[in-house]
Amino acid sequence: MIKRMMKSLALTAVLALACTAFAQETRIVESGETTVALSSDFLDALNSLGVTPGVVTPTQLNRTTVNFPINGGALDLKTAAGNVGHTGGLTLSAGGTVVAIQNFTIDTTAKSPVITGLVVANGTLVGRINLFDLALPKNFKLPLVEYRATLVDLSGVAVTLDGAAATALNQAFKTNAFAAGFGIGTARVRAFTNGWVPKQH
């Protein structure tokens, strides 16, 4: 009886240690901001098509820079796998067509990181699709090191158009001008574990 109790206590201790180790590797993302410096090629392409960019609140567009507040998520410190959610979004308007891409999620659970988002065309929900592919800078290192409340402060993330987004935009605007791999811009991602809120621009 005593041996059984000792085995049971030992197993409980091992499970508790395993759960603690797992919990320590994962951090909840509570706030932050992703800012994107839009490329001149992307802005020129929109202009040549007669497409006007706009924003979905609370995103702000300041000339060539656009911001997306982070509202939640979780990241594994060891692998950086996880999701980071955002509020706001972008609108693209031409003639009577308005396409909104919004509620972005940075998804790092697959081999290559992507940004997914909800696509709404003329008020009709198309669905959540892959919008942008991300290329991490060469100086990116694992594991993530939490410093005070900062989980991620990463600049130089290349943002390119995903094939699914290119197809959706071509269909919406009846063109073939959008192509996978087109350079959208360069992003900086700042993710925090506490209630930090980016100051308004």
Backbone bond lengths (Angstrom), bond angles and torsions (degrees), N, CA, C in turn:
res aa  C-N    CA-C-N  psi(-1)  N-CA   C-N-CA  omega(-1)  CA-C   N-CA-C  phi
1 M - - - 1.459 - - 1.533 110.72 -
2 I 1.364 115.21 -45.23 1.460 120.19 -179.72 1.515 110.88 -63.82
3 K 1.362 116.23 -41.21 1.460 120.27 179.32 1.527 111.02 -61.46
4 R 1.343 115.40 -41.42 1.458 119.53 178.84 1.527 110.91 -62.55
5 M 1.336 116.05 -41.73 1.457 119.99 179.48 1.525 111.01 -64.58
6 M 1.331 116.22 -39.54 1.463 120.26 179.65 1.517 110.70 -65.98
7 K 1.344 116.81 -41.11 1.465 120.89 177.65 1.517 110.79 -63.42
8 S 1.348 115.60 -41.45 1.464 120.17 179.92 1.520 111.18 -64.22
9 L 1.348 116.26 -41.93 1.461 120.22 178.88 1.524 111.24 -66.33
10 A 1.326 116.37 -38.79 1.464 120.61 178.98 1.518 110.81 -64.43
11 L 1.345 116.21 -42.33 1.464 120.53 179.08 1.520 110.65 -64.16
12 T 1.330 116.56 -41.16 1.462 121.00 178.69 1.521 110.89 -61.96
13 A 1.345 115.69 -41.55 1.459 119.83 179.69 1.512 112.07 -64.45
14 V 1.343 116.78 -41.06 1.465 121.29 178.55 1.516 110.89 -63.17
15 L 1.334 116.48 -44.89 1.466 120.77 179.11 1.519 111.09 -63.19
16 A 1.316 116.80 -40.22 1.462 120.45 179.28 1.513 110.96 -64.04
17 L 1.324 117.12 -42.01 1.459 120.69 178.31 1.515 111.26 -65.32
18 A 1.332 116.33 -39.86 1.468 120.48 179.14 1.511 110.85 -64.44
19 C 1.323 116.87 -42.77 1.465 120.57 179.66 1.524 110.76 -65.86
20 T 1.340 116.49 -38.62 1.455 120.30 178.92 1.514 111.12 -64.67
21 A 1.348 116.01 -42.79 1.467 120.52 179.35 1.513 110.97 -63.09
22 F 1.340 115.85 -41.41 1.460 119.99 179.86 1.522 110.32 -64.29
23 A 1.338 115.36 -44.53 1.459 119.64 -177.88 1.520 110.95 -63.30
24 Q 1.329 116.53 -36.11 1.455 119.51 -178.07 1.520 112.24 -70.11
25 E 1.326 117.99 -20.04 1.457 120.34 -179.77 1.518 112.42 -86.17
26 T 1.319 117.89 -12.12 1.464 121.57 -177.31 1.519 110.19 -114.50
27 R 1.326 115.35 135.02 1.458 120.39 178.57 1.526 109.77 -123.44
28 I 1.318 114.96 140.31 1.459 121.09 176.14 1.525 108.82 -82.61
29 V 1.312 116.33 129.93 1.463 122.00 175.32 1.521 108.07 -89.66
30 E 1.316 116.43 123.41 1.463 120.14 -177.05 1.524 113.36 -107.92
31 S 1.328 116.75 -27.59 1.465 118.52 -175.46 1.519 109.41 -161.22
32 G 1.334 115.02 -179.16 1.452 120.24 179.55 1.516 111.26 139.69
33 E 1.312 115.11 -159.87 1.460 119.68 -176.35 1.526 109.64 -164.74
34 T 1.318 115.53 139.58 1.457 121.39 169.35 1.523 107.80 -112.22
35 T 1.325 116.10 124.49 1.459 120.59 177.11 1.521 109.12 -114.37
36 V 1.320 115.93 140.72 1.461 121.17 -178.33 1.521 109.07 -124.69
37 A 1.324 115.76 124.40 1.461 121.31 171.14 1.521 107.18 -87.36
38 L 1.327 116.48 107.76 1.456 121.54 -175.40 1.526 110.46 -69.78
39 S 1.331 115.55 137.95 1.466 120.01 -177.69 1.530 110.28 -74.23
40 S 1.324 115.77 150.69 1.464 120.32 177.37 1.524 110.78 -64.34
41 D 1.327 117.45 -32.68 1.467 120.89 178.43 1.527 110.62 -62.66
42 F 1.336 116.30 -41.86 1.457 120.45 179.76 1.525 110.97 -66.68
43 L 1.315 116.59 -46.34 1.466 120.31 -179.85 1.528 111.51 -64.97
44 D 1.330 116.88 -38.51 1.468 120.89 177.42 1.526 111.08 -65.06
45 A 1.331 115.74 -38.18 1.466 119.99 179.59 1.526 110.45 -64.97
46 L 1.329 116.61 -42.90 1.463 119.93 177.62 1.518 110.57 -61.91
47 N 1.317 116.35 -43.86 1.463 120.92 -179.26 1.525 111.56 -62.20
48 S 1.335 116.94 -41.07 1.464 120.36 -179.15 1.518 111.70 -67.03
49 L 1.336 117.14 -26.03 1.461 121.69 178.41 1.524 112.38 -90.27
50 G 1.318 116.53 -3.98 1.461 119.81 -177.17 1.510 112.69 73.91
51 V 1.344 116.70 25.61 1.466 121.95 -179.20 1.527 109.15 -98.64
52 T 1.327 116.00 126.84 1.457 121.63 -179.50 1.522 110.27 -102.75
53 P 1.359 117.84 124.04 1.462 119.53 177.93 1.520 111.65 -81.08
54 G 1.326 115.53 146.76 1.457 122.21 175.39 1.510 108.71 -144.70
55 V 1.311 117.66 -168.27 1.462 120.26 -175.32 1.525 111.36 -132.93
56 V 1.324 113.93 158.19 1.461 123.29 169.64 1.529 106.30 -105.17
57 T 1.327 117.22 124.31 1.463 122.04 -178.57 1.528 110.84 -54.72
58 P 1.343 118.61 137.90 1.466 129.12 10.97 1.532 114.09 -98.24
59 T 1.318 118.37 16.45 1.460 120.64 177.53 1.523 110.29 -60.56
60 Q 1.339 115.42 145.60 1.454 121.28 177.72 1.524 109.21 -125.85
61 L 1.329 115.61 136.89 1.458 122.37 177.03 1.516 108.42 -109.67
62 N 1.332 115.76 115.85 1.466 121.59 -178.68 1.520 107.83 -115.73
63 R 1.334 115.50 92.47 1.456 122.23 -175.76 1.524 110.94 60.01
64 T 1.326 117.31 -98.44 1.466 119.49 -176.51 1.527 112.49 -111.44
65 T 1.341 117.17 9.01 1.470 121.17 -179.21 1.522 109.84 -118.44
66 V 1.339 115.26 134.91 1.457 120.61 -179.05 1.527 108.28 -128.95
67 N 1.342 116.28 142.88 1.465 119.91 -177.66 1.521 111.34 -120.93
68 F 1.334 115.08 148.72 1.460 121.43 178.90 1.528 108.17 -132.62
69 P 1.355 118.04 108.70 1.464 120.36 179.43 1.528 111.80 -63.24
70 I 1.322 115.52 139.55 1.465 121.78 176.74 1.520 108.88 -88.54
71 N 1.333 116.55 134.62 1.463 120.02 -177.24 1.525 114.25 -123.31
72 G 1.332 118.66 10.78 1.459 119.04 177.54 1.511 112.56 155.86
73 G 1.332 114.85 175.76 1.453 120.37 178.00 1.513 111.37 140.93
74 A 1.332 116.14 -168.97 1.456 122.25 178.36 1.518 108.53 -156.91
75 L 1.343 115.66 143.89 1.461 121.14 -179.74 1.519 109.95 -135.22
76 D 1.315 115.69 140.49 1.448 122.18 173.45 1.525 108.48 -86.85
77 L 1.321 116.94 123.98 1.458 120.46 -176.05 1.527 112.35 -64.93
78 K 1.325 116.36 -35.24 1.459 119.87 -175.48 1.513 112.50 -72.14
79 T 1.333 116.66 -40.61 1.468 120.82 -173.33 1.519 113.85 -112.97
80 A 1.329 117.94 -14.19 1.478 124.56 -173.46 1.520 112.00 68.10
81 A 1.329 118.28 11.84 1.464 120.83 177.48 1.519 109.93 -72.99
82 G 1.326 116.07 139.73 1.448 120.07 177.71 1.516 111.80 157.88
83 N 1.318 114.95 -166.16 1.458 122.55 178.60 1.519 109.45 -131.11
84 V 1.338 115.65 142.98 1.465 121.15 174.72 1.518 107.15 -129.10
85 G 1.340 116.23 115.07 1.464 121.08 -176.68 1.516 112.94 -91.21
86 H 1.341 115.28 154.00 1.466 121.74 -178.60 1.522 110.65 -133.96
87 T 1.317 115.68 155.37 1.455 121.66 169.49 1.531 108.51 -102.99
88 G 1.327 115.42 168.23 1.461 120.38 179.45 1.512 112.21 81.18
89 G 1.335 115.61 -165.05 1.456 120.59 -178.94 1.517 110.97 163.51
90 L 1.322 114.59 -168.10 1.463 122.03 -178.91 1.525 110.14 -120.43
91 T 1.334 115.75 152.16 1.453 120.97 169.48 1.522 108.55 -120.26
92 L 1.323 115.37 146.47 1.463 122.41 175.93 1.518 106.89 -126.93
93 S 1.346 116.21 120.36 1.466 120.69 -173.70 1.513 111.16 -124.12
94 A 1.332 115.23 136.59 1.467 121.22 174.86 1.517 108.03 -152.81
95 G 1.340 116.09 123.25 1.460 119.10 -177.39 1.516 110.16 61.08
96 G 1.318 116.22 -125.47 1.462 120.20 178.62 1.510 113.09 -97.79
97 T 1.325 117.76 10.24 1.464 121.38 -177.48 1.520 110.63 -103.61
98 V 1.333 115.50 129.57 1.463 121.47 176.07 1.528 108.00 -129.21
99 V 1.313 115.87 120.13 1.468 121.56 177.41 1.516 108.14 -113.42
100 A 1.334 116.08 125.39 1.462 121.51 176.72 1.523 108.65 -109.02
101 I 1.333 116.19 131.00 1.463 121.69 172.46 1.522 106.34 -117.56
102 Q 1.338 116.28 121.50 1.454 118.89 -166.92 1.526 112.30 -150.48
103 N 1.371 114.29 174.85 1.465 121.26 -179.68 1.523 111.50 51.31
104 F 1.318 114.42 54.86 1.463 120.63 -177.49 1.526 111.98 -66.55
105 T 1.323 115.60 146.92 1.457 122.60 172.82 1.518 108.91 -130.87
106 I 1.332 116.28 122.07 1.458 119.83 170.38 1.520 107.16 -79.32
107 D 1.328 116.36 118.62 1.464 122.17 -177.18 1.525 108.66 -113.02
108 T 1.326 115.75 114.56 1.465 120.58 -179.58 1.528 111.99 -113.12
109 T 1.330 116.66 20.29 1.461 120.15 -177.22 1.527 112.73 -82.52
110 A 1.323 117.47 -17.98 1.462 120.75 179.21 1.523 109.93 -95.40
111 K 1.327 116.78 -175.98 1.460 121.46 -177.42 1.520 111.40 -62.80
112 S 1.328 116.70 -41.19 1.459 121.55 -179.82 1.525 109.17 -118.16
113 P 1.341 118.39 133.75 1.463 120.65 -178.85 1.523 112.10 -70.88
114 V 1.318 115.34 142.88 1.462 121.49 179.55 1.524 109.42 -137.13
115 I 1.336 115.05 164.04 1.455 121.36 168.67 1.516 107.39 -112.18
116 T 1.322 115.70 121.16 1.461 120.34 173.77 1.522 108.66 -99.93
117 G 1.319 116.50 162.75 1.455 119.81 179.02 1.510 111.69 -165.59
118 L 1.320 115.05 162.60 1.458 121.15 175.23 1.521 109.32 -83.33
119 V 1.324 116.12 133.66 1.464 121.84 177.93 1.526 108.66 -110.17
120 V 1.331 115.71 125.48 1.466 121.83 178.39 1.525 107.31 -122.77
121 A 1.324 117.23 118.92 1.465 122.49 -179.19 1.519 109.41 -110.83
122 N 1.335 115.81 116.88 1.474 121.42 -179.39 1.521 112.24 50.31
123 G 1.333 114.94 42.42 1.458 120.25 176.54 1.508 115.09 84.22
124 T 1.334 118.65 -3.82 1.463 121.84 -179.58 1.525 109.95 -105.25
125 L 1.334 116.79 127.29 1.455 121.09 -179.34 1.524 110.18 -71.34
126 V 1.315 116.21 120.27 1.466 121.70 176.15 1.521 110.10 -82.83
127 G 1.348 116.75 -40.14 1.454 121.67 179.11 1.512 110.73 137.10
128 R 1.325 115.70 179.78 1.467 121.43 175.75 1.517 108.71 -93.52
129 I 1.313 115.88 124.61 1.461 121.25 -178.67 1.530 110.16 -135.02
130 N 1.337 115.40 166.49 1.459 119.78 171.52 1.521 108.84 -69.92
131 L 1.335 116.15 124.17 1.460 120.81 -177.99 1.532 112.42 -102.30
132 F 1.321 115.14 -48.99 1.460 119.59 -173.90 1.524 110.52 -134.52
133 D 1.323 115.41 143.12 1.460 121.60 172.96 1.519 108.20 -97.56
134 L 1.329 115.88 144.28 1.451 121.37 -176.44 1.523 110.78 -116.41
135 A 1.328 115.98 139.49 1.463 122.27 174.01 1.520 107.96 -120.54
136 L 1.330 115.79 116.86 1.456 120.22 -177.30 1.526 110.88 -73.77
137 P 1.331 117.37 147.90 1.467 119.64 179.09 1.525 111.47 -66.85
138 K 1.319 116.68 159.79 1.463 121.68 -176.11 1.527 112.77 -65.24
139 N 1.335 116.85 -23.81 1.465 119.37 -178.13 1.528 113.05 -86.32
140 F 1.330 117.67 5.44 1.465 120.84 178.73 1.525 109.85 -70.01
141 K 1.332 116.39 131.21 1.459 120.65 -177.25 1.523 111.48 -131.57
142 L 1.329 114.87 150.13 1.457 122.23 173.65 1.521 108.13 -115.56
143 P 1.344 117.38 153.55 1.468 126.77 -1.40 1.525 111.52 -75.58
144 L 1.338 115.21 165.03 1.454 119.53 173.29 1.525 108.57 -66.83
145 V 1.308 116.45 138.94 1.459 120.87 179.84 1.528 108.88 -110.83
146 E 1.319 115.55 114.82 1.463 119.87 179.37 1.519 109.58 -77.24
147 Y 1.309 116.32 123.75 1.461 121.25 177.29 1.520 108.47 -117.74
148 R 1.323 115.41 110.05 1.454 121.27 -172.95 1.522 108.44 54.95
149 A 1.332 118.62 -114.33 1.472 119.45 -178.88 1.514 112.46 -100.93
150 T 1.338 117.40 3.07 1.459 120.69 -175.48 1.524 111.27 -91.01
151 L 1.325 116.37 122.42 1.461 121.95 175.23 1.520 111.22 -95.19
152 V 1.320 116.08 -43.88 1.463 121.81 -177.44 1.518 109.09 -139.22
153 D 1.316 116.03 133.15 1.457 122.16 168.01 1.528 105.29 -142.00
154 L 1.325 114.79 87.76 1.460 121.06 -169.01 1.522 110.34 -122.20
155 S 1.313 116.42 123.44 1.463 122.12 177.53 1.523 110.07 -109.28
156 G 1.327 115.22 167.12 1.454 120.06 175.52 1.514 115.37 75.35
157 V 1.335 117.09 26.83 1.466 120.89 177.54 1.531 109.01 -84.58
158 A 1.314 117.37 116.66 1.468 121.10 -178.99 1.522 110.33 -76.55
159 V 1.336 116.24 132.26 1.461 122.96 -177.99 1.525 109.11 -116.09
160 T 1.334 116.54 120.90 1.463 121.24 178.22 1.519 110.48 -126.38
161 L 1.324 115.49 156.87 1.463 121.21 -177.10 1.528 110.45 -72.43
162 D 1.323 116.27 131.68 1.462 121.58 176.64 1.523 110.38 -80.81
163 G 1.320 116.59 154.27 1.457 120.99 -178.67 1.521 113.38 -59.87
164 A 1.347 116.98 -37.81 1.468 120.15 179.85 1.521 111.06 -64.75
165 A 1.328 116.63 -39.61 1.465 120.44 178.80 1.519 110.84 -68.87
166 A 1.341 116.55 -39.93 1.462 120.12 178.61 1.521 110.71 -59.60
167 T 1.319 117.06 -42.74 1.470 121.50 178.75 1.523 111.20 -62.99
168 A 1.332 116.42 -45.29 1.469 120.46 -178.47 1.526 111.22 -63.69
169 L 1.328 117.42 -41.77 1.464 120.66 -179.73 1.525 111.58 -69.50
170 N 1.316 117.49 -39.70 1.467 120.66 177.43 1.522 111.31 -61.61
171 Q 1.330 115.88 -39.81 1.465 119.68 178.76 1.522 111.24 -68.28
172 A 1.335 116.44 -41.71 1.465 120.28 -176.83 1.520 111.81 -66.44
173 F 1.344 116.04 -41.19 1.467 119.85 -175.88 1.529 113.31 -101.42
174 K 1.333 115.57 7.76 1.467 121.54 176.40 1.539 111.28 51.97
175 T 1.325 113.88 57.16 1.458 120.91 -179.13 1.525 108.73 -145.36
176 N 1.311 116.46 173.97 1.466 120.93 172.84 1.532 109.80 -126.21
177 A 1.331 115.19 23.99 1.458 120.53 -174.39 1.529 113.40 -77.90
178 F 1.335 116.73 -24.40 1.467 119.62 -177.58 1.526 109.57 -88.53
179 A 1.329 115.98 131.09 1.465 121.12 -177.72 1.515 110.46 -134.49
180 A 1.334 115.65 148.42 1.461 120.85 176.75 1.523 110.12 -59.88
181 G 1.327 115.79 139.77 1.452 120.76 178.21 1.514 114.60 90.98
182 F 1.331 117.06 -4.05 1.465 119.97 179.90 1.526 109.13 -64.98
183 G 1.330 117.35 134.09 1.457 121.68 -177.24 1.517 112.78 -72.12
184 I 1.321 116.70 120.60 1.466 122.09 179.29 1.527 110.81 -92.67
185 G 1.328 116.45 -39.45 1.461 119.65 -179.32 1.511 111.60 161.35
186 T 1.331 114.68 -161.54 1.459 121.91 -178.89 1.521 108.93 -127.28
187 A 1.336 115.91 133.26 1.463 120.56 -173.27 1.524 112.50 -110.69
188 R 1.335 113.90 152.55 1.457 121.73 166.87 1.522 107.09 -121.37
189 V 1.336 115.95 128.63 1.465 121.45 -178.46 1.526 108.74 -114.47
190 R 1.335 115.43 124.81 1.459 121.37 175.49 1.524 107.91 -124.83
191 A 1.332 116.36 117.45 1.463 121.35 -177.56 1.523 109.07 -124.20
192 F 1.347 115.36 137.51 1.464 121.25 -173.94 1.524 110.97 -129.49
193 T 1.336 114.77 156.85 1.453 119.71 -179.00 1.515 113.33 -95.17
194 N 1.328 118.06 -13.64 1.461 119.62 -178.12 1.526 111.12 -106.56
195 G 1.309 116.40 -160.83 1.458 119.47 -175.70 1.511 115.12 -89.43
196 W 1.344 117.05 26.06 1.472 119.37 179.46 1.521 111.26 -61.27
197 V 1.323 116.23 135.75 1.463 121.17 179.48 1.530 108.10 -124.25
198 P 1.348 118.09 127.80 1.472 120.11 179.38 1.521 110.59 -59.30
199 K 1.339 116.36 140.08 1.455 119.42 177.32 1.516 109.28 -70.25
200 Q 1.318 116.21 149.82 1.455 121.34 -178.96 1.520 110.68 -68.67
201 H 1.334 116.00 142.00 1.465 120.75 -179.92 1.516 110.29 -82.58
